[in-house]
Amino acid sequence: MKKLAVAFVVLGLSGTAAGAVDLGELAPCWAAATKFCDRSAGMTWSNLLRCGDTLAVQRFRIGNSCRAVLKRYGKL
């Protein structure tokens, strides 16, 4: 039983590490996010992650570096 629990924990941690987002890579989208995304809850990194769809819709109004970030994370 203990081995099974350890196996689930290791499996869960490996899946979490594979899906990790480097927050430094999101920095090029900070200015576009302040302009186009909802800031009612404040400008936090979690809100920046949530507004990727909004930025994708506005892709012709954002910079190339932010567009590259959106492509890398599958929003474009």
Secondary structure by P-SEA (a helix, b strand, c coil): caaaaaaaaaaaaaaaaaacccccccccaaaaaaccccccccccaaaaaaaaaaaaaacccccaaaaaaaaaaccc
